[in-house]
Amino acid sequence: MNLKSIVDLALKVVPAVILLQTLFYKFSAAPESVYIFETLGLEPVGRIGIGILELITAILILVPRTTWLGAVLGLGLMAGAIFSHLTQLGIVVQNDGGTLFILAMVTFIFCGILVWMNRYQIPILKKLF
């Protein structure tokens, strides 16, 4: 494995793992997750719905043919999460030290890089380039 393939793999695996590991909390109605979505006024439908979208996003990121689509969805989901942290939740949620915010930022950045790397596969951008 060369450096480029290792970086490419890391850019896909890191956001996918972050998205997948948070599903347990969303789908099991963990108190922290319920608190977040109650604060946002989205409990329980938003918690479950966003969890399903995150599952789909992680799968799409890991499939080479659909990485671009998963990365675009990831950007949208994480933009919403970051916006929610900055406007309603705060950076630190229930004394987590800002962990959820940092994970959202990492996922957002990695998805942004994936979108850029796969920009020629995105149908609307393919016409522009």
DSSP file (Angstrom, degrees, kcal/mol; ACC not computed):
  #  RESIDUE AA STRUCTURE BP1 BP2  ACC     N-H-->O    O-->H-N    N-H-->O    O-->H-N    TCO  KAPPA ALPHA  PHI   PSI    X-CA   Y-CA   Z-CA
    1    1 A M              0   0    0      0, 0.0     2,-0.1     0, 0.0     0, 0.0   0.000 360.0 360.0 360.0 129.7    0.0    0.0    0.0
    2    2 A N     >  -     0   0    0      1,-0.1     4,-1.8     4,-0.0     5,-0.2  -0.426 360.0-100.0 -91.9 173.4    1.4    3.4   -0.9
    3    3 A L  H  > S+     0   0    0      1,-0.2     4,-2.6     2,-0.2     5,-0.2   0.877 119.3  55.8 -61.6 -40.2    0.8    6.6    1.0
    4    4 A K  H  > S+     0   0    0      1,-0.2     4,-2.5     2,-0.2    -1,-0.2   0.907 109.2  45.9 -61.1 -43.0   -1.9    7.9   -1.4
    5    5 A S  H  > S+     0   0    0      2,-0.2     4,-2.2     1,-0.2    -1,-0.2   0.837 112.0  51.8 -71.2 -31.1   -4.0    4.8   -0.9
    6    6 A I  H  X S+     0   0    0     -4,-1.8     4,-2.5     2,-0.2    -2,-0.2   0.921 112.2  45.7 -68.3 -43.8   -3.5    4.9    2.9
    7    7 A V  H  X S+     0   0    0     -4,-2.6     4,-2.6     2,-0.2    -2,-0.2   0.921 112.6  51.0 -63.9 -43.9   -4.6    8.5    3.0
    8    8 A D  H  X S+     0   0    0     -4,-2.5     4,-1.0    -5,-0.2    -2,-0.2   0.908 111.8  47.5 -59.9 -43.1   -7.6    7.8    0.7
    9    9 A L  H >X S+     0   0    0     -4,-2.2     4,-3.1     1,-0.2     3,-0.6   0.920 112.0  49.3 -64.3 -44.3   -8.7    4.9    2.9
   10   10 A A  H 3X S+     0   0    0     -4,-2.5     4,-2.3     1,-0.2    -2,-0.2   0.888 105.8  57.2 -63.0 -39.2   -8.3    7.1    6.1
   11   11 A L  H 3< S+     0   0    0     -4,-2.6    -1,-0.2     1,-0.2    -2,-0.2   0.772 116.3  36.6 -63.9 -25.1  -10.4    9.8    4.5
   12   12 A K  H <X S+     0   0    0     -4,-1.0     4,-1.5    -3,-0.6    -2,-0.2   0.861 118.3  46.9 -90.7 -43.5  -13.2    7.3    4.0
   13   13 A V  H  X S+     0   0    0     -4,-3.1     4,-3.0     2,-0.2     5,-0.3   0.896 105.3  58.2 -71.2 -41.4  -12.9    5.2    7.2
   14   14 A V  H  X S+     0   0    0     -4,-2.3     4,-2.3    -5,-0.2     5,-0.2   0.952 112.0  37.8 -59.4 -54.1  -12.6    8.0    9.7
   15   15 A P  H  > S+     0   0    0      0, 0.0     4,-2.7     0, 0.0    -1,-0.2   0.889 116.8  53.4 -66.3 -34.1  -15.9    9.8    8.9
   16   16 A A  H  X S+     0   0    0     -4,-1.5     4,-2.6     2,-0.2    -2,-0.2   0.927 110.8  45.9 -63.7 -43.4  -17.7    6.5    8.4
   17   17 A V  H  X S+     0   0    0     -4,-3.0     4,-2.8     2,-0.2     5,-0.2   0.910 112.5  50.8 -66.0 -41.7  -16.6    5.2   11.8
   18   18 A I  H  X S+     0   0    0     -4,-2.3     4,-1.3    -5,-0.3    -2,-0.2   0.947 113.6  45.2 -60.1 -47.5  -17.5    8.5   13.5
   19   19 A L  H  < S+     0   0    0     -4,-2.7     4,-0.5     1,-0.2    -2,-0.2   0.904 116.0  46.4 -63.0 -41.5  -21.0    8.4   11.9
   20   20 A L  H >X S+     0   0    0     -4,-2.6     3,-0.9     1,-0.2     4,-0.6   0.875 107.8  54.8 -71.2 -37.7  -21.5    4.7   12.7
   21   21 A Q  H 3< S+     0   0    0     -4,-2.8     4,-0.5     1,-0.3     3,-0.4   0.785 103.9  55.4 -70.9 -24.5  -20.3    4.8   16.3
   22   22 A T  T 3X S+     0   0    0     -4,-1.3     4,-1.8    -5,-0.2    -1,-0.3   0.670  90.4  77.2 -79.0 -14.2  -22.8    7.6   17.1
   23   23 A L  H <> S+     0   0    0     -3,-0.9     4,-3.3    -4,-0.5     5,-0.3   0.873  85.1  60.9 -63.2 -36.8  -25.7    5.4   15.9
   24   24 A F  H  X S+     0   0    0     -4,-0.6     4,-1.8    -3,-0.4    -1,-0.2   0.924 107.5  45.3 -55.3 -44.6  -25.7    3.3   19.0
   25   25 A Y  H  4>S+     0   0    0     -4,-0.5     5,-2.3    -3,-0.2     4,-0.3   0.885 116.1  45.5 -68.5 -39.6  -26.5    6.4   21.1
   26   26 A K  H ><5S+     0   0    0     -4,-1.8     3,-0.8     1,-0.2    -2,-0.2   0.944 117.8  41.4 -68.9 -47.4  -29.2    7.6   18.7
   27   27 A F  H 3<5S+     0   0    0     -4,-3.3    -2,-0.2     1,-0.2    -1,-0.2   0.722 115.0  50.1 -77.6 -21.2  -30.9    4.3   18.2
   28   28 A S  T 3<5S-     0   0    0     -4,-1.8    -1,-0.2    -5,-0.3    -2,-0.2   0.405 108.2-122.3 -94.9   3.6  -30.7    3.2   21.9
   29   29 A A  T < 5 -     0   0    0     -3,-0.8    -3,-0.2    -4,-0.3    -4,-0.1   0.914  37.0-166.2  56.5  46.4  -32.1    6.6   23.1
   30   30 A A     >< -     0   0    0     -5,-2.3     4,-2.7    -6,-0.2     3,-0.4  -0.349  29.5-114.9 -60.2 143.3  -29.1    7.3   25.2
   31   31 A P  H  > S+     0   0    0      0, 0.0     4,-2.6     0, 0.0     5,-0.2   0.843 115.1  52.5 -52.3 -39.3  -29.8   10.2   27.6
   32   32 A E  H  > S+     0   0    0      2,-0.2     4,-2.2     1,-0.2     5,-0.1   0.920 111.8  45.7 -64.0 -43.3  -27.2   12.5   26.0
   33   33 A S  H  > S+     0   0    0     -3,-0.4     4,-2.4     2,-0.2     5,-0.2   0.916 112.9  49.3 -66.8 -43.7  -28.8   11.9   22.5
   34   34 A V  H  X S+     0   0    0     -4,-2.7     4,-2.4     1,-0.2     5,-0.2   0.919 110.3  52.2 -61.3 -43.3  -32.3   12.4   23.8
   35   35 A Y  H  X S+     0   0    0     -4,-2.6     4,-2.5    -5,-0.3    -2,-0.2   0.929 109.6  49.2 -57.6 -47.2  -31.2   15.6   25.5
   36   36 A I  H  X S+     0   0    0     -4,-2.2     4,-1.7     1,-0.2    -2,-0.2   0.940 115.0  42.4 -59.4 -49.7  -29.6   17.0   22.3
   37   37 A F  H  <>S+     0   0    0     -4,-2.4     5,-3.3     1,-0.2     6,-0.9   0.790 112.6  53.2 -75.1 -26.2  -32.7   16.3   20.2
   38   38 A E  H ><5S+     0   0    0     -4,-2.4     3,-0.9    -5,-0.2    -1,-0.2   0.910 108.1  51.8 -67.7 -41.9  -35.1   17.5   22.8
   39   39 A T  H 3<5S+     0   0    0     -4,-2.5    -2,-0.2     1,-0.3    -1,-0.2   0.870 112.7  45.3 -60.0 -37.0  -33.1   20.8   23.0
   40   40 A L  T 3<5S-     0   0    0     -4,-1.7    -1,-0.3    -5,-0.2    -2,-0.2   0.545 113.9-119.5 -83.6  -7.7  -33.4   21.0   19.2
   41   41 A G  T < 5S+     0   0    0     -3,-0.9    -3,-0.2    -4,-0.4    -2,-0.1   0.792  86.4 108.3  74.1  28.6  -37.1   20.1   19.3
   42   42 A L     >X +     0   0    0     -5,-3.3     4,-2.7    -6,-0.1     5,-1.0   0.240  45.7 159.3-120.7  11.2  -36.6   17.0   17.1
   43   43 A E  T  45 -     0   0    0     -6,-0.9     2,-0.1     1,-0.2    -9,-0.0  -0.654  64.8  -7.7 -84.0 135.7  -37.0   14.2   19.6
   44   44 A P  T  >5S+     0   0    0      0, 0.0     4,-2.4     0, 0.0     5,-0.3  -0.974 134.1  46.0 -95.5 -14.7  -37.7   11.3   18.8
   45   45 A V  H  >5S+     0   0    0      1,-0.2     4,-3.0     2,-0.2     5,-0.2   0.906 115.5  47.5 -61.3 -43.5  -38.4   11.6   15.0
   46   46 A G  H  X5S+     0   0    0     -4,-2.7     4,-2.8     2,-0.2     5,-0.3   0.893 110.7  52.1 -64.3 -40.4  -35.3   13.7   14.3
   47   47 A R  H  ><S+     0   0    0     -5,-1.0     4,-1.7     2,-0.2    -2,-0.2   0.942 116.7  38.4 -61.7 -48.4  -33.0   11.5   16.3
   48   48 A I  H  X S+     0   0    0     -4,-2.4     4,-2.4     2,-0.2    -2,-0.2   0.927 118.0  49.8 -69.0 -45.2  -34.1    8.3   14.5
   49   49 A G  H  X S+     0   0    0     -4,-3.0     4,-2.3    -5,-0.3    -2,-0.2   0.917 112.9  45.2 -61.9 -45.5  -34.3   10.0   11.1
   50   50 A I  H  X S+     0   0    0     -4,-2.8     4,-2.5    -5,-0.2    -1,-0.2   0.871 110.8  55.6 -67.5 -35.4  -30.9   11.6   11.3
   51   51 A G  H  X S+     0   0    0     -4,-1.7     4,-2.1    -5,-0.3    -2,-0.2   0.918 108.4  47.5 -60.3 -43.2  -29.5    8.3   12.6
   52   52 A I  H  X S+     0   0    0     -4,-2.4     4,-2.4     2,-0.2    -2,-0.2   0.918 111.9  50.1 -64.1 -43.4  -30.9    6.5    9.5
   53   53 A L  H  X S+     0   0    0     -4,-2.3     4,-2.5     1,-0.2    -2,-0.2   0.883 110.0  50.8 -62.3 -38.3  -29.4    9.3    7.3
   54   54 A E  H  X S+     0   0    0     -4,-2.5     4,-2.4     2,-0.2    -1,-0.2   0.873 108.8  51.4 -68.2 -36.3  -26.0    8.9    9.0
   55   55 A L  H  X S+     0   0    0     -4,-2.1     4,-2.1     2,-0.2    -2,-0.2   0.943 112.3  45.8 -62.8 -47.6  -26.1    5.1    8.5
   56   56 A I  H  X S+     0   0    0     -4,-2.4     4,-2.6     1,-0.2    -2,-0.2   0.914 112.2  52.5 -60.7 -43.4  -26.8    5.6    4.7
   57   57 A T  H  X S+     0   0    0     -4,-2.5     4,-2.4     1,-0.2    -2,-0.2   0.918 108.2  49.8 -59.8 -46.3  -24.1    8.3    4.5
   58   58 A A  H  X S+     0   0    0     -4,-2.4     4,-1.6     1,-0.2    -1,-0.2   0.908 112.2  47.7 -61.5 -42.5  -21.5    6.0    6.1
   59   59 A I  H  X S+     0   0    0     -4,-2.1     4,-1.3     1,-0.2    -1,-0.2   0.935 111.7  49.9 -64.2 -45.9  -22.3    3.2    3.7
   60   60 A L  H  < S+     0   0    0     -4,-2.6    10,-0.3     1,-0.2     3,-0.3   0.877 108.1  53.7 -61.6 -38.1  -22.2    5.5    0.7
   61   61 A I  H  < S+     0   0    0     -4,-2.4    -1,-0.2     1,-0.2    -2,-0.2   0.891 109.0  49.1 -62.5 -39.0  -18.8    6.9    1.8
   62   62 A L  H  < S+     0   0    0     -4,-1.6    -1,-0.2    -5,-0.2    -2,-0.2   0.713  93.8  81.5 -78.0 -20.3  -17.3    3.4    2.0
   63   63 A V  S >X S-     0   0    0     -4,-1.3     3,-1.6    -3,-0.3     4,-0.6  -0.781  77.1-143.6 -87.7 117.2  -18.5    2.3   -1.5
   64   64 A P  G >4 S+     0   0    0      0, 0.0     3,-0.7     0, 0.0     4,-0.3   0.829  96.7  52.9 -52.0 -39.2  -16.1    3.7   -4.0
   65   65 A R  G 34 S+     0   0    0      1,-0.2     3,-0.1     2,-0.1     4,-0.1   0.770 119.5  33.9 -69.3 -25.0  -18.7    4.4   -6.7
   66   66 A T  G <> S+     0   0    0     -3,-1.6     4,-2.4    -6,-0.3     3,-0.3   0.226  80.9 110.4-116.2  13.1  -20.8    6.4   -4.2
   67   67 A T  H <X S+     0   0    0     -3,-0.7     4,-2.6    -4,-0.6     5,-0.2   0.902  79.1  54.4 -54.8 -42.3  -18.2    8.0   -2.1
   68   68 A W  H  > S+     0   0    0     -4,-0.3     4,-2.2     1,-0.2    -1,-0.2   0.899 108.9  47.5 -60.6 -40.9  -19.0   11.4   -3.6
   69   69 A L  H  > S+     0   0    0     -3,-0.3     4,-2.6     2,-0.2    -1,-0.2   0.918 112.8  48.1 -68.6 -43.6  -22.6   11.1   -2.7
   70   70 A G  H  X S+     0   0    0     -4,-2.4     4,-2.8   -10,-0.3    -2,-0.2   0.893 111.6  51.0 -61.8 -39.4  -21.9   10.0    0.9
   71   71 A A  H  X S+     0   0    0     -4,-2.6     4,-2.4    -5,-0.2    -2,-0.2   0.894 109.9  49.2 -66.7 -39.7  -19.4   12.9    1.3
   72   72 A V  H  X S+     0   0    0     -4,-2.2     4,-2.0     2,-0.2    -2,-0.2   0.935 113.8  46.1 -64.1 -45.7  -22.0   15.4    0.0
   73   73 A L  H  X S+     0   0    0     -4,-2.6     4,-2.8     1,-0.2     5,-0.2   0.909 111.3  53.0 -61.6 -41.4  -24.6   14.0    2.5
   74   74 A G  H  X S+     0   0    0     -4,-2.8     4,-2.8     1,-0.2     5,-0.3   0.897 106.6  52.5 -60.6 -41.6  -22.0   14.0    5.2
   75   75 A L  H  X S+     0   0    0     -4,-2.4     4,-2.2     2,-0.2    -1,-0.2   0.933 112.2  45.8 -59.0 -45.6  -21.2   17.7    4.5
   76   76 A G  H  X S+     0   0    0     -4,-2.0     4,-1.9     2,-0.2    -2,-0.2   0.931 114.5  46.3 -64.4 -46.6  -24.9   18.6    4.8
   77   77 A L  H  X S+     0   0    0     -4,-2.8     4,-2.0     1,-0.2    -2,-0.2   0.918 115.8  45.3 -62.8 -44.0  -25.5   16.5    8.0
   78   78 A M  H  X S+     0   0    0     -4,-2.8     4,-3.0     2,-0.2     5,-0.2   0.824 107.6  57.6 -73.6 -29.9  -22.4   17.9    9.7
   79   79 A A  H  X S+     0   0    0     -4,-2.2     4,-2.6    -5,-0.3    -1,-0.2   0.918 109.3  47.3 -61.6 -41.4  -23.2   21.5    8.7
   80   80 A G  H  X S+     0   0    0     -4,-1.9     4,-2.3     2,-0.2    -2,-0.2   0.905 112.8  48.1 -63.8 -42.1  -26.5   21.0   10.5
   81   81 A A  H  X S+     0   0    0     -4,-2.0     4,-2.3     2,-0.2    -2,-0.2   0.928 113.5  46.7 -64.9 -45.3  -24.8   19.5   13.5
   82   82 A I  H  X S+     0   0    0     -4,-3.0     4,-2.5     1,-0.2    -2,-0.2   0.924 112.4  50.3 -63.4 -44.5  -22.2   22.3   13.6
   83   83 A F  H  X S+     0   0    0     -4,-2.6     4,-1.9    -5,-0.2     5,-0.3   0.906 110.2  50.8 -59.5 -42.3  -24.8   25.0   13.2
   84   84 A S  H  X>S+     0   0    0     -4,-2.3     5,-2.8     1,-0.2     4,-2.5   0.893 110.5  49.3 -63.6 -40.2  -26.9   23.4   16.0
   85   85 A H  I  <>S+     0   0    0     -4,-2.3     5,-2.4     4,-0.2    -2,-0.2   0.917 114.3  45.1 -64.1 -42.6  -23.8   23.4   18.3
   86   86 A L  I  <5S+     0   0    0     -4,-2.5    -2,-0.2    -5,-0.2    -1,-0.2   0.763 125.2  30.0 -75.2 -24.7  -23.1   27.0   17.6
   87   87 A T  I  <5S+     0   0    0     -4,-1.9    -2,-0.2    -5,-0.2    -3,-0.2   0.809 136.4   2.3-105.6 -36.0  -26.6   28.3   17.9
   88   88 A Q  I  <5S+     0   0    0     -4,-2.5    -3,-0.2    -5,-0.3    -4,-0.1   0.737 126.5  40.2-123.9 -39.4  -28.5   26.1   20.4
   89   89 A L  I   <S-     0   0    0     -5,-2.8    -4,-0.2     1,-0.1    -3,-0.1   0.846  89.7-134.3 -88.1 -34.9  -26.4   23.4   22.0
   90   90 A G      < -     0   0    0     -5,-2.4    -4,-0.1    -6,-0.4    -3,-0.1  -0.128  32.1 -82.0  91.1 162.2  -23.1   25.1   22.7
   91   91 A I  S    S+     0   0    0      1,-0.1     2,-0.6    -5,-0.1    10,-0.5   0.924 121.3  52.9 -66.7 -44.6  -19.7   23.6   21.9
   92   92 A V  S    S-     0   0    0      5,-0.1     2,-0.5     6,-0.1    -1,-0.1  -0.841  73.8-168.1 -96.4 123.0  -19.7   21.6   25.2
   93   93 A V  S >  S-     0   0    0     -2,-0.6     3,-0.7     1,-0.2     5,-0.1  -0.956  70.1 -21.2-115.2 119.5  -22.9   19.4   25.6
   94   94 A Q  T 3  S-     0   0    0     -2,-0.5    -1,-0.2     1,-0.2   -62,-0.0   0.899 123.4 -55.5  48.2  50.8  -23.5   17.9   29.0
   95   95 A N  T 3  S+     0   0    0     -3,-0.1    -1,-0.2     1,-0.1    -3,-0.0   0.808  94.7 139.9  58.7  35.6  -19.8   18.2   30.1
   96   96 A D    X   -     0   0    0     -3,-0.7     3,-1.1     1,-0.0    -1,-0.1   0.456  67.7-121.0 -86.6   0.6  -18.5   16.2   27.0
   97   97 A G  T 3   -     0   0    0      1,-0.2    -5,-0.1     2,-0.1    -3,-0.1   0.659  65.4 -63.4  71.8  14.4  -15.5   18.6   26.7
   98   98 A G  T 3> S+     0   0    0     -5,-0.1     4,-2.6    -7,-0.1    -1,-0.2   0.599  97.0 138.1  85.3  11.9  -16.6   19.5   23.2
   99   99 A T  H <> S+     0   0    0     -3,-1.1     4,-2.7     1,-0.2     5,-0.2   0.918  70.2  48.3 -58.4 -47.6  -16.1   15.9   21.9
  100  100 A L  H  > S+     0   0    0      1,-0.2     4,-2.1     2,-0.2    -1,-0.2   0.893 112.7  49.3 -62.8 -38.3  -19.3   15.8   19.8
  101  101 A F  H  > S+     0   0    0    -10,-0.5     4,-2.3     2,-0.2    -1,-0.2   0.926 111.7  48.4 -65.2 -44.4  -18.5   19.2   18.2
  102  102 A I  H  X S+     0   0    0     -4,-2.6     4,-2.8     2,-0.2    -2,-0.2   0.911 110.6  51.0 -62.7 -42.9  -14.9   18.1   17.4
  103  103 A L  H  X S+     0   0    0     -4,-2.7     4,-2.4     1,-0.2    -1,-0.2   0.890 110.3  50.1 -62.6 -38.5  -16.2   14.8   15.8
  104  104 A A  H  X S+     0   0    0     -4,-2.1     4,-2.5    -5,-0.2    -2,-0.2   0.908 111.7  48.4 -64.7 -41.3  -18.7   16.9   13.7
  105  105 A M  H  X S+     0   0    0     -4,-2.3     4,-2.7     2,-0.2    -2,-0.2   0.923 111.8  48.4 -64.8 -44.8  -15.8   19.2   12.6
  106  106 A V  H  X S+     0   0    0     -4,-2.8     4,-2.7     1,-0.2     5,-0.2   0.934 113.7  47.1 -61.2 -46.2  -13.5   16.3   11.7
  107  107 A T  H  X S+     0   0    0     -4,-2.4     4,-2.5    -5,-0.2     5,-0.2   0.911 112.3  50.3 -62.4 -42.5  -16.3   14.6    9.8
  108  108 A F  H  X S+     0   0    0     -4,-2.5     4,-2.3     2,-0.2    -2,-0.2   0.930 112.9  45.8 -60.6 -47.4  -17.2   17.8    8.0
  109  109 A I  H  X S+     0   0    0     -4,-2.7     4,-2.2     2,-0.2    -2,-0.2   0.932 114.0  47.6 -63.9 -46.8  -13.5   18.4    7.0
  110  110 A F  H  X S+     0   0    0     -4,-2.7     4,-2.4     1,-0.2    -1,-0.2   0.902 112.7  49.3 -63.2 -40.7  -12.9   14.9    5.8
  111  111 A C  H  X S+     0   0    0     -4,-2.5     4,-2.6    -5,-0.2    -1,-0.2   0.888 109.0  53.5 -65.5 -37.8  -16.2   14.9    3.8
  112  112 A G  H  X S+     0   0    0     -4,-2.3     4,-2.1    -5,-0.2    -2,-0.2   0.909 109.7  47.4 -61.7 -42.1  -15.2   18.2    2.3
  113  113 A I  H  X S+     0   0    0     -4,-2.2     4,-2.8     2,-0.2    -2,-0.2   0.911 111.6  50.9 -64.8 -42.4  -11.8   16.7    1.2
  114  114 A L  H  X S+     0   0    0     -4,-2.4     4,-1.9     2,-0.2    -2,-0.2   0.897 108.7  51.4 -63.0 -40.2  -13.6   13.7   -0.2
  115  115 A V  H  < S+     0   0    0     -4,-2.6    -1,-0.2     2,-0.2    -2,-0.2   0.936 112.4  46.7 -61.2 -45.0  -16.0   15.9   -2.2
  116  116 A W  H >< S+     0   0    0     -4,-2.1     3,-1.2     1,-0.2    -2,-0.2   0.927 112.6  48.9 -63.2 -45.0  -13.1   17.8   -3.6
  117  117 A M  H 3< S+     0   0    0     -4,-2.8     3,-0.3     1,-0.3    -1,-0.2   0.818 120.2  37.6 -64.6 -30.3  -11.2   14.6   -4.5
  118  118 A N  T >X S+     0   0    0     -4,-1.9     3,-2.1    -5,-0.2     4,-0.6   0.125  78.3 120.3-107.8  19.2  -14.3   13.1   -6.2
  119  119 A R  G X4  +     0   0    0     -3,-1.2     3,-0.7     1,-0.3    -1,-0.2   0.769  69.6  60.4 -59.0 -28.2  -15.6   16.3   -7.8
  120  120 A Y  G 34 S+     0   0    0     -3,-0.3    -1,-0.3     1,-0.2    -2,-0.1   0.624 100.8  55.5 -77.0 -11.4  -15.3   14.9  -11.3
  121  121 A Q  G <4 S+     0   0    0     -3,-2.1    -1,-0.2     4,-0.0    -2,-0.2   0.610  82.3  99.0 -90.9 -14.6  -17.8   12.1  -10.3
  122  122 A I  S XX S-     0   0    0     -3,-0.7     4,-2.6    -4,-0.6     3,-0.6  -0.638  72.9-141.3 -78.5 117.7  -20.5   14.5   -9.2
  123  123 A P  H 3> S+     0   0    0      0, 0.0     4,-1.1     0, 0.0    -1,-0.2   0.848  97.1  45.8 -50.8 -46.3  -22.9   14.8  -12.1
  124  124 A I  H 3> S+     0   0    0      1,-0.2     4,-0.6     2,-0.2     3,-0.1   0.853 117.7  44.0 -69.7 -32.8  -23.6   18.5  -11.8
  125  125 A L  H <> S+     0   0    0     -3,-0.6     4,-1.8     1,-0.2     3,-0.4   0.781 101.9  67.7 -80.6 -27.1  -19.9   19.4  -11.5
  126  126 A K  H  < S+     0   0    0     -4,-2.6    -1,-0.2     1,-0.2    -2,-0.2   0.859  99.3  51.8 -58.8 -35.7  -18.9   17.0  -14.2
  127  127 A K  H  < S+     0   0    0     -4,-1.1    -1,-0.2    -5,-0.2    -2,-0.2   0.807 108.4  51.1 -71.4 -29.9  -20.7   19.3  -16.7
  128  128 A L  H  <        0   0    0     -4,-0.6    -2,-0.2    -3,-0.4    -1,-0.2   0.818 360.0 360.0 -77.0 -31.4  -18.8   22.4  -15.4
  129  129 A F     <        0   0    0     -4,-1.8    -1,-0.2    -9,-0.0    -2,-0.2   0.435 360.0 360.0 -98.6 360.0  -15.3   20.8  -15.7
